[in-house]
Amino acid sequence: MYTETVTVIVLSIAFASVVWAVFTVQHVKKQILEMSDALKDIKSGNGNRRILSETHELIAPLAYEINNIILSYENRLLAYHQTEETNKQLMTSLSHDIRTPLTTLIGYLDAAHKRIVDGKERDSYIETARRKAHDLKEYIDVLFDWFKLGSNEFSMNISTVDLTELTRNILVDWIPIFEDTQVAFSIDIPEQPFRVRIDPDGYMRILNNLIQNVISHSHADRIAIALSRQSGNIKILLSDNGVGIDKEDLKHIFERLYKCDKGRSEKGSGLGLSIVHQLVEKLDGTITADSVLGKETVFTLLFPLAD
């Protein structure tokens, strides 16, 4: 009797196991078919489709991983479309930002070359052409920086440098420009070295872009640059007494192609500060901007000091 009872129990358990296994296989098969349908839907362009699964189900880890892949793909696709749209806007703006001043530049040089103007007027034409050429070079440099940052070819040569000395060397070249544009300047750089792991060319582009932004857009007649130590960082302050930036504009100034419309010059690509922001991030630094409309604008950069 005991043996028969045990046999019945064993057979019952075996039967239940078979039933459970068949049910599980059927359920998993159904889920796989649903996954296949979902993936076909996603492939056709429905990026919002997700594969649903309960945490306890056998297929759950696979479903979650596929959902993560889909989300990652959608994010990359969105970034690609945003970059593509930005590049389209850039190419559209080239017709005005490059072709127009280039035509003007050629016109002035032709007039001087053909002796249509003489004497002081000819000298004035040549000087105007020179300024136009520098404007074009500045614009093209920004474009090259932008496309390099967005390509796989971009790389940085990080080394430990004395940022105080590097900053002095960069600012020396700006002093004649400050004097020529009648912008009073104040430079406060400590004598002691501040050693930072940084790409010197990248840092030079950051500082140059920020100063050029002041010269081109702020209508300031005074600029101040100061370096100091703040905890484990070196702090670079760059301020001007120009027209300032509206609070709403201030939220977007590091976005690509963003141009401030209120009280700011329309000249420029709208990429300079975006490039600055990207370079600062690549160098493990931070940058913030504060402004009082009609009074001043202050950019604050922080870079970690080398150990």
C-alpha positions in Angstrom: 0.0 0.0 0.0 2.8 2.4 1.0 4.7 1.6 -2.3 1.6 2.3 -4.4 1.0 5.6 -2.6 4.6 6.7 -3.2 4.3 5.7 -6.9 1.1 7.8 -7.2 2.7 10.8 -5.6 5.8 10.5 -7.9 3.7 10.1 -11.0 1.5 13.1 -9.9 4.6 15.3 -9.4 6.1 14.1 -12.7 2.8 14.9 -14.5 2.5 18.3 -12.9 6.1 19.0 -13.9 5.4 18.0 -17.5 2.3 20.2 -17.5 4.2 23.1 -16.0 7.1 22.6 -18.5 4.7 22.5 -21.4 2.8 25.6 -20.1 6.2 27.4 -19.6 7.4 26.5 -23.1 4.1 27.7 -24.7 4.3 30.9 -22.7 7.9 31.6 -23.6 7.1 30.7 -27.3 4.2 33.2 -27.2 6.5 35.9 -25.6 9.2 35.3 -28.3 6.6 35.7 -31.0 5.5 39.0 -29.3 9.2 40.1 -29.2 9.5 39.3 -32.9 6.4 41.4 -33.7 7.7 44.2 -31.5 11.1 44.2 -33.2 9.4 44.3 -36.6 7.4 47.3 -35.4 10.5 49.0 -34.1 12.3 48.3 -37.4 9.5 49.9 -39.3 10.1 53.2 -37.3 8.1 52.9 -34.1 10.8 53.8 -31.7 8.3 54.1 -28.8 7.5 50.3 -28.8 8.8 48.4 -25.9 8.8 44.7 -25.0 6.8 44.0 -21.8 7.7 41.3 -19.3 7.2 40.6 -15.6 10.3 40.5 -13.4 9.8 36.8 -12.4 9.5 35.6 -16.0 12.3 33.6 -17.7 12.4 35.9 -20.6 12.6 39.1 -18.5 16.4 39.6 -18.7 16.4 39.3 -22.5 13.4 41.7 -22.7 15.0 44.3 -20.5 18.3 44.1 -22.5 16.5 44.5 -25.8 14.6 47.5 -24.4 17.9 49.0 -23.3 19.4 48.5 -26.8 16.3 50.1 -28.4 16.5 53.1 -26.0 20.3 53.5 -26.7 19.6 53.3 -30.5 16.9 55.9 -30.3 19.1 58.3 -28.3 21.9 57.9 -30.9 19.4 58.4 -33.7 18.1 61.5 -32.1 21.6 62.9 -31.6 22.4 62.1 -35.3 19.3 63.9 -36.5 20.1 66.9 -34.2 23.7 67.0 -35.6 22.4 66.7 -39.2 19.9 69.6 -38.6 22.7 71.7 -37.1 24.9 71.0 -40.1 22.1 71.9 -42.5 21.6 75.2 -40.6 25.4 75.8 -40.8 25.5 75.2 -44.5 22.5 77.6 -45.0 24.2 80.3 -43.0 27.4 80.0 -45.0 25.7 81.8 -48.0 25.4 85.0 -45.8 28.2 84.5 -43.2 31.0 83.7 -45.7 29.9 84.6 -49.3 28.7 88.1 -48.5 31.8 89.3 -46.6 34.0 87.5 -49.2 32.3 89.4 -52.0 32.8 92.6 -50.1 36.5 91.7 -49.5 37.0 91.1 -53.2 35.3 94.3 -54.1 37.6 96.4 -51.9 40.7 94.6 -53.1 39.7 95.0 -56.8 39.1 98.7 -56.3 42.5 99.1 -54.7 44.2 96.9 -57.3 42.6 98.7 -60.3 43.5 102.1 -58.8 39.8 103.1 -58.7 40.7 104.7 -55.4 44.1 106.4 -54.6 45.9 107.8 -51.6 44.3 107.7 -48.2 41.1 106.2 -49.6 43.0 103.3 -51.1 44.8 102.7 -47.8 41.3 102.7 -46.1 40.0 100.2 -48.6 43.0 97.9 -48.0 42.5 98.2 -44.2 38.8 97.3 -44.6 39.8 94.3 -46.7 42.3 93.2 -44.0 39.6 93.3 -41.3 37.2 91.4 -43.5 39.8 88.8 -44.1 40.4 88.4 -40.3 36.7 88.1 -39.8 36.5 85.3 -42.4 39.5 83.5 -40.8 37.8 83.7 -37.4 34.6 82.2 -38.8 36.4 79.4 -40.7 38.5 78.5 -37.6 35.3 78.1 -35.6 33.8 75.9 -38.3 36.8 73.7 -38.3 36.8 73.4 -34.5 33.1 72.5 -34.6 33.5 69.7 -37.2 36.6 68.4 -35.5 34.7 68.1 -32.2 32.0 66.2 -33.9 34.3 63.8 -35.7 36.2 60.7 -34.6 39.4 62.4 -35.6 39.3 64.8 -32.6 41.9 64.0 -30.0 43.6 65.9 -27.2 47.2 65.9 -26.1 46.9 66.1 -22.4 50.0 67.1 -20.4 50.8 68.7 -17.1 51.4 72.4 -17.6 51.7 75.6 -15.6 48.4 77.3 -16.4 49.5 80.7 -15.1 52.4 80.8 -17.6 50.3 79.4 -20.4 47.6 82.0 -19.8 50.2 84.8 -19.8 51.5 83.6 -23.2 48.0 83.6 -24.7 47.1 87.0 -23.4 50.3 88.6 -24.7 48.9 88.3 -28.2 45.6 89.9 -27.2 47.1 93.1 -25.7 47.6 94.8 -29.2 44.1 93.9 -30.1 42.7 95.4 -26.8 44.6 98.6 -27.6 43.5 98.7 -31.2 39.9 98.2 -30.3 40.2 100.6 -27.3 39.2 98.0 -24.8 40.8 98.7 -21.3 42.1 95.5 -19.8 43.0 94.2 -16.4 45.0 91.0 -16.0 45.5 89.4 -12.6 47.7 86.3 -12.7 49.5 85.0 -9.5 53.2 84.6 -9.6 53.1 81.0 -8.1 52.6 78.2 -10.7 49.2 76.4 -10.9 49.9 73.0 -12.5 47.0 71.4 -14.4 46.6 68.4 -16.6 45.2 70.0 -19.8 45.5 70.2 -23.6 47.3 73.5 -24.2 45.8 74.0 -27.6 42.3 73.3 -26.3 42.8 75.7 -23.4 44.1 78.4 -25.9 41.0 77.9 -28.0 38.7 78.2 -24.9 40.3 81.5 -23.8 40.5 82.9 -27.3 36.9 82.1 -28.0 35.7 83.8 -24.8 37.8 86.9 -25.4 36.7 87.1 -29.0 33.1 86.8 -27.8 33.6 89.9 -25.7 35.3 91.8 -28.5 32.7 90.9 -31.1 29.4 90.9 -29.2 29.5 92.6 -25.8 30.2 96.3 -26.9 32.4 96.4 -23.8 35.2 98.9 -23.3 36.7 97.0 -20.3 37.7 93.4 -19.9 39.2 91.7 -16.8 40.8 88.3 -16.5 41.9 86.8 -13.2 43.3 83.5 -12.0 43.1 82.2 -8.5 43.0 79.0 -6.5 39.7 77.6 -5.2 40.0 74.5 -3.1 41.5 71.8 -5.5 40.8 73.9 -8.6 42.2 76.8 -10.5 39.5 79.4 -11.2 39.6 81.6 -14.3 37.3 84.6 -14.2 36.7 86.6 -17.4 34.4 89.6 -17.1 33.4 92.6 -19.2 31.3 95.7 -18.7 29.3 95.3 -21.9 25.6 95.2 -22.7 25.1 92.0 -20.7 22.9 89.0 -21.5 19.2 88.6 -20.9 18.2 85.9 -18.3 16.3 83.9 -20.9 19.3 84.1 -23.4 21.7 83.1 -20.6 20.0 79.7 -20.2 20.9 78.8 -23.8 24.2 80.6 -24.6 26.2 77.3 -24.6 23.8 75.7 -27.1 25.0 75.3 -30.7 23.9 77.9 -33.2 22.2 79.9 -30.4 22.5 83.7 -30.9 21.4 86.3 -28.5 19.0 88.7 -30.2 18.7 91.4 -27.6 21.5 93.9 -27.5 24.0 91.6 -29.0 25.6 91.7 -32.4 24.3 89.4 -35.2 27.9 88.8 -36.3 29.1 85.3 -35.7 28.3 81.6 -36.2 26.6 80.9 -33.0 29.1 78.1 -32.3 31.9 79.8 -30.4 30.5 79.4 -26.9 29.2 75.9 -27.7 32.7 74.9 -28.7 34.0 76.4 -25.5 31.6 74.4 -23.4 32.5 71.1 -25.2 36.2 71.7 -24.8 35.9 72.6 -21.1 33.9 69.3 -20.5 36.5 67.3 -22.4 39.2 68.8 -20.2 37.2 67.7 -17.0 36.4 71.4 -16.2 33.3 73.4 -15.7 32.1 76.7 -17.1 29.3 79.0 -15.9 28.0 82.4 -17.0 26.4 85.2 -15.0 25.2 88.5 -16.3 23.5 91.7 -15.3 21.7 93.2 -18.3 23.3 96.5 -19.3 26.1 96.1 -16.7 28.4 93.1 -17.0 28.9 89.5 -18.0 31.2 87.1 -16.0 32.4 83.7 -17.2 33.8 81.4 -14.6 36.0 78.4 -15.4 37.2 75.7 -13.1 39.9 73.1 -13.8 41.2 70.6 -11.3 44.8 71.1 -10.1 47.2 68.3 -10.8 48.2 66.1 -7.9 
